[in-house]
């Protein structure tokens, strides 16, 4: 009979089915650790989870109470570090993508960016200690810690911005050049407006990274404990040290005896929740801006 | 023939390399003012490269070296006192794929004015006037006058291509370079663009690169045949197709290779 299935073909089909399910299984297994982690954390943290936990200050030698000073400290660090790394990173990426010709100097810049991205965070911490705390005499301070975080996030912002710029079709640039626009006019009129969603997404994703890192701030400006008024939004000065969520979690888990068990877990839930919230914002923003542009 | 037959673009011994690959070899041509001149030849013969030399847009792609001379309206465009900005205002380009910017029809047309203009030119009234003039000239005004705020990328391809031509006009160019402007269009669109070219002829010098020999034949006054980076033949279109002077031209237009 024509086109009848042969044993050989049947065997191939069976392999096809097996392959598909194996690949699917591996991909689907990614959900398991996430669900387990969140579930475990929330379950252990449950007794402490409340709005009060957010806005209270630590009590009884940090054994109880909330995380307000650490939360505010983390916001300080993240905002300040991105205030430095976002403009520097975006402008550097614009140079590399729009102006730089392929010569030895620009290749060195590229190499520097790639290598900077691969430096472990503890090494950034030592660099920040040497450069900002001692050499620049900022001392152990919010400034030093933020700058260290800025150095750490910079290469990733450059990379993500370049990717966003490169995704703008070349024909848009050609259209500009051919009415005699300069490069800067081209960038302003066409390149940036059409890549802003990608650029912002890249920056926002670095918010969660800056908030989560412990090592770089531990050596440069984060402190175990700082007395802060409940609900005070501006408890820190920039040349002082501050508390931070990631550092606080480390401290509670390893340095303070007799902490109520649910407190460090609640801190972890808060950190994780903040990261998921920020990432979700990035994804929604990207989707919104993407839906607006059509080409 | 509607225009004086002064040369508008002349090249002498023009050589161009992309890194080590030589794409143009000793090209010397005299392109007459106000006519439509077509550039034909098989893929890779250098016709697009030659076209892109005339507003020096090749230089944006790196690794390009050029020797020889290109004179446009009597001025050597490689002279140090030539401003690329002014050159590109005078020598506009239309591409294979229509490339309107993802902004409104209106803003596309006045884009060049906004880039260059200052003061009075940018008053709403003069911009409005420029849009009406340019869109009328390319035959889009009646279709689009109520849709000037529509996003240009939502127009039909043919309208997009006309818009790309209209975008050049407010800058009062002397030369319009067209790189296979109809290859993304259907028969109707192609006809419309060719009619538009006839309408613009005389006031502008038009150079068109085309893969379509029939198009070169019906839509151009003069024709340049190129092969492997060299200019083989440059004559009046009807002469080139009826009585080619070079056996390689004859074989190409007979379709022996391509």
HADDOCK unambig.tbl for C-alpha pairs under 7 A between the chains (distance, minus, plus):
assign (segid A and resid 171 and name CA) (segid B and resid 99 and name CA) 5.91 0.50 0.50
assign (segid A and resid 172 and name CA) (segid B and resid 99 and name CA) 6.48 0.50 0.50
assign (segid A and resid 172 and name CA) (segid B and resid 101 and name CA) 6.03 0.50 0.50
assign (segid A and resid 175 and name CA) (segid B and resid 99 and name CA) 6.42 0.50 0.50
assign (segid A and resid 178 and name CA) (segid B and resid 88 and name CA) 5.69 0.50 0.50
assign (segid A and resid 178 and name CA) (segid B and resid 92 and name CA) 5.77 0.50 0.50
assign (segid A and resid 178 and name CA) (segid B and resid 93 and name CA) 5.99 0.50 0.50
assign (segid A and resid 179 and name CA) (segid B and resid 88 and name CA) 5.86 0.50 0.50
assign (segid A and resid 179 and name CA) (segid B and resid 89 and name CA) 5.41 0.50 0.50
assign (segid A and resid 179 and name CA) (segid B and resid 92 and name CA) 6.47 0.50 0.50
assign (segid A and resid 179 and name CA) (segid B and resid 112 and name CA) 5.55 0.50 0.50
assign (segid A and resid 179 and name CA) (segid B and resid 168 and name CA) 6.57 0.50 0.50
assign (segid A and resid 180 and name CA) (segid B and resid 85 and name CA) 4.34 0.50 0.50
assign (segid A and resid 180 and name CA) (segid B and resid 86 and name CA) 6.70 0.50 0.50
assign (segid A and resid 180 and name CA) (segid B and resid 88 and name CA) 4.79 0.50 0.50
assign (segid A and resid 180 and name CA) (segid B and resid 89 and name CA) 5.39 0.50 0.50
assign (segid A and resid 181 and name CA) (segid B and resid 85 and name CA) 6.57 0.50 0.50
assign (segid A and resid 181 and name CA) (segid B and resid 115 and name CA) 6.18 0.50 0.50
assign (segid A and resid 295 and name CA) (segid B and resid 102 and name CA) 6.55 0.50 0.50
assign (segid A and resid 295 and name CA) (segid B and resid 153 and name CA) 6.13 0.50 0.50
